[in-house]
């Protein structure tokens, strides 16, 4: 099996966040299911080249395809590098076609159509993952639209719609992570028989609750306050993830000595970043807010916290929510992605509308605070569902089942 992604330069096991970690975890777990996996990813901007084997795992290999990535929002400047990457990926997969039976594609906008075409020509099974809600948008990013003219924007929209229809027709299977994403695919005309809902998975051993004593020890180790209620956010420190919304809420909380906000993540190089704003507020109120920057021990920060807060504006799934619930935390989240599938409002957490006013979020913070003694049972009930349906092992087996029952053109071997 080859897993193909336009994410730049990562190699399993990958411990940071986002799509990269999900693909890394999936690749590792598929290897444990005795599937030979090659990850084909975009070269780092700094120039990672060639291929490498993951330490201690002879079933897992990573191949890097040039050129390096271009930041979102660059308009025409991104066109040539992206076309070169698509061409190089296509040619590499064409040359390696005897080495795989199944292609899993991550990167719908750039890679899905050319690889779906290739899979038809080479008689391979093609599974397309919809990684973000933006994958199904008709527009380029707002930043790119601002750099190109009206005619170019209309042309881009027409091209996006046409390639999406062709991809739906050619792919053997389109993966939706959540109910809203599956509904959106239906609206856009994806054949119902091809759409399969397979969620992202979580390492339930790594993301797991800890005892009160272990939580106190982690707080000391991570330099977090012992006598406060710690609300934690994990993810990119950017506008689309709703971090400014959290900051607006916390400006109302800075006079409360019992509350503490922990922002775990970074995003200093993105067009969407609000890290400067977050850092300024944290420096102004160091006893109320902490910004960690990029870390690899996200699980420890979740285990050290009390409540998870996540006010993202749009999610295809919401891996951060899944990890928080697996860690046993009650959650206060916006109504995006998997939120309604994992959280029952006022039973094991709280859900607020996207772009909710601060007073609404503050009301739910008050509701959670008034039920502190129920946080443990809330987290345990939510985690029980994760163990049944969202553990990485179960998710990997669902992918194996997909290509075990795929079209006749797929070879019978699992060593794909």
N, C-alpha and C positions, 0 to 999 in steps of 0.2 A: 504494500500500500504506500502511496505517496500522498502526503498532506502538503498542499501548496498554498502559500500565503504571501501577500504583499507587505506584511510586517517586516521591518528591517532587522537584520542581524541578531537573532537570538538562538540559543541552543539549550535543549533540555539537559538537566532540570533547571527551569527558569523560575526565579522566586519573586520577581517584581510583579506588576499588575497587568490588567487588561487582557486583550485577546491573546497576546503572546503567552501568558501563563496558562490560559485555558487550552491552547493548542499544545503547549509543552506537556501539560498534565495528561491530556488525551493521548498524545503519542506514547508517553511512558506507560500508561495503563493498557493501551492496545498491545504494547510489547509484552506485558504480563499475560495478555490473552494469547500469546504465541503468534502474534502478527508481526511480520517484519515491516518496519516503518521507516520511510525516508521523509524528513521535513525539508521542503524546498522553500527557502525564504529569501527575501531581498537582502542584498549586500548592505552592510553597514556603510553609512556615509564615510566613516573613517577607513573603510576598505577591507573588511573581512572577505576572504576569497576562498574558493575551492570547497572542500567538504571536510567534515570531521565526524568522528564517532563519539557518542556520548559516553562518559566514563562509566565503566562497569556494565555496559549494556550493549551486547553485540547485535541486538535486533534493531537498534536505533541509530540512524545516521542523519546528519544535517548537511545540506548543500546550500551554498550562497550564490545568488544570481545577481550580477551587476546590471545597471548602475545603482548607486545608493539612492535613498528616498529623497523626495522633495517635500518640504513642509506644506501643509494644506494652506489654501488661500493664495497660491502664487499665480493663478490664472494661466496665461499662455506659457509662462516660464516652466511649468510642470509638464507640458505636453510632450516635448521631445524625450526627456528622461523616462517618462512613464511608458511611452511607446517602445523605447529601447528595452525596458525591463520586460514588457509583455512579449516582445519578439524573442528575447533571449530565453525567457521561461518556456515559451512554446517550442523553440528549437531544442532546448535541453530535454524536455519531456518527450518530444518526438524521437530523439536519438536514444532515449532510455526506455522506450516503450515495451521492450521485452522484460523489463525488470519489475513491472507492476501490473496488477489487474484492476486496482481501484484507485481513483483519484478523488480526494476530498479537497474542495476548493474553498479557501477563506480569502475574501477580497472580491466581493460581488461586482463592484463597479469596473475594476480593471481586468480581472482574470477569469471571471465566470464564463463569459461567452467564448473566448478563444480556447479555453480548456474543454468546455463542453463540445465545441467543434472537433477538437483533437480526439476526445474520447470516442466520438462517433466514428471518426476515420480509423482509429486504432482498435476499435471494438473493445473499449474498456468501460467500466462502470464509473459514472460521474455523480458525486454527491456534492451539492452546493450548500454552503452554510451562509445564512444571512447574519452577519456579525453585528450590524448596527442598524437602527431605524433609518439612518441617512442612506444606507445602501439602496433603499426603495424610494428615495426622494427623486422628484423629477428635475431638481435644480442642482447646479454646482453650489459650493459653499458661498455664503454671502460675500466673503472676502474675494473669492475668485470672480463672482459676478460683477463686483465693483471695478475689476480690472479689465473687463472685456465689454464690448459694445452690445447693444440690444439685439442686433442680428445674430451675433455669436451666441448670445444666451438662448435665443429661440432655437438655433441650430443644435446647441448642446442638449436642450430638453428633448428635441425630436430624436436625437441619436440615443439618448439615455433610454427613452421609452422603447425604441425599436430593438436595442440590444437586450433589454430586459425581456421583451416578448420572445425573442429568439432563444435566450437562455432558458426560459421556462419550457420551451418546446423541446430543446435538445438535452437538457439535463435529465438524468434518471430519477433524481430525488432532490428536493429542496427542503433544507432543514429550517424549521422555525423553532425558536427557543421558548416561546411563550404564547399564551392565548391571543394577546393583541397583535403579535407579529403574524400569527397564523391567519387572523381575520384580515390583516392588511394584505397579505399575499392573495387571499381570495378576492378582495376588492380589485386587485391589479390583474386578475385573470390567470393566476397560476393554476394549472390543472389540479383539482382536489386530490386525485389519486397519487400525485407526485409529492404533495406536501406532507411531511412527517414532522410531528412535534417531538423533538429530542432536546431536553434541556441541557444547559451547561452543567457540569458536575463539580463537586468539591471534594477535596481530600479531608474526609471526616475524622481522620486521626490527627492531622495537623491542626485543623480548625475545630477545636473541641473545647468545652467548658473546663475550667479548673476550679479547684477548691478555694474557699475564702482565704486560707493561709497562702496558697500559691498565688492568688491574685494580689495579696498584700506584698509578697516578695517581688512579684513582677513590677509593681508600682515603684518600689524602692529602686529596683534595677534600672527602670526606664525613666527615673526622675519625674514621677507623677505624684500628685498630692494624695495622701492617704485618707483625709477626712472630707473629701468632696465627692459629689456625684459626677463621674466623668462621662460626658457624651463624646462619642468618637465617630469621625467620618473617615472613610478610606477611599482613595481614588485620586484621579487627576484634580489638581487645584485649578479649576477652570470654570468659566461661566456656564457652559452647557450642563455641567454636573450640579449646578445650583449652589455652588460654594458662596457666591455673593448673597444668596437668599439666607444661608446659614449665618453669615456674618451680620446681616441686617437684624436677624433675630437675636444674635448674641450681644448686639449693642444695647438691647433691652435687659440683658442678663448680667452685665458687667458689675452691677452694684450688689449682686447676690454672691455672698461668700461661699455658698454651698454648691455652686455649679462651676464646672470646668469643661472647656471645649478642647478636644484633641483632634487636630487635622493631620492625617497620615497620608503623605504623598507629596508630589511636586508636579510642576508643569511649566517651568520657566521659559522654555523655548517655543511654546505654542502660540499661534495667533489668538487662541481662545483663553489664554492664561489670565488668571487673576491673582497669581502668587504674590505680586508686589503688594496688592491691597490686603491680602491675608496676613502677610508678614508685618506690614505696618500696624495692623490692629493687634497682632500678637505682641509686638514690641511695646505698644502703648499699655497693654494690660497683661503683663507676663504672669500674673497670679491667676488669670482667668482663661487664657488661651495659649495653646502650644502648637506650633507648626513643625513637623518633624523633618520635612524634606523627603528625599527618596530613601526608602528603607527596604530591606529584604525580610524583616521579621514582622510582617503585617499581623500574622496570627498572634504574636505575643501582645501587640498593642490592643487587639480585640479582646484577648483574654484578661487584660488588665483593666478594661473599661467596664462601665455599668450599662450604658444604653447606646445603641447605634442610631445615628441621624444621617439621613440621605435625602436631599431635596432636589434630585436631578430633574431636568426638564424633559428628557427623552432617553429611553433605554430599549434596546432590543430584548435584553434579558435583565441585567442588573446583577453581575457576579458578586459585587460587594455586599449586596443584600443577602445573597446565599451564604457567603462566608460568615457574615455576622450572625445569622440565625444558627448556622452550624456551630458557632462558638458559644451558643446559649444566651445571646443577648436579646432582650426585648428591643423592638425596632420602631422608630418614628421615620416614615419614608413617604415620599411623594408617590402618586398613583401612576407608576411607570412599570414597564416590563413585567417581571414576574411577581410584583408586589401583591396583587390580589390572589395569586395562586399559593403564596407562601404565608401570607399574614391575614389573619381575621381581625378586622378592626375592633379594638377594645376587648379582644380576647387574648391575643399574644403580641399585641403591639398596636400601633396607630398609623392610619394612612390619611394623608392630607392631599388636597388638589395640587396639581402642578402650578407653580407660581403663587402658592398660597400666601396670603398676607401674614406678616409677622404675628398678629394677634391670634390667628388660627393655630399657628405652630406653637405659640406660647401656651395656648389653652391645652394642647395635647401634651406639652412638657409638664404642665400642672397635673394632668390626668395621670401620667406615668409616675410622677413624684408622689402622688397620693396613694399609689399602689405598690410601693417599694417592696413590701413583704411578698408580693406576688411575682416579682421578677424571675425568681428561680423556676417556679412552675410554668410561667409563660414561656421562658426559654426552652424548658425541657419538652413541652408539647410541640413547639415549632421544630425543634431539632429532630424529634421522632419522625416527622414527615420527611426531613432531609435524608435520614438514614434509610428510609424505605425507597425513595424515588430519585434522589439526587447525588448519591455517593458515586464517586468516579468509576468504581468497578461496574456498577449497574449501567451507567451511561455508556461506557466503553462496550459492554456486551450488546447494547442496543445498536451501536454502529456495526458490530460484527454481524448481528442479525440482519441488518439492512443489506449488506453485500452478500451474505449467505443466501438470501432470497431474492437477489437482484436478477437482472435480465440474463438470458442464456449466453450472451457474449462474454460474460465474466468467467474466467477459469475457476476451477473448483478449489484451488489451493488457498489456504489462509496466508501464505507467505507472499503477500501482495506488495 
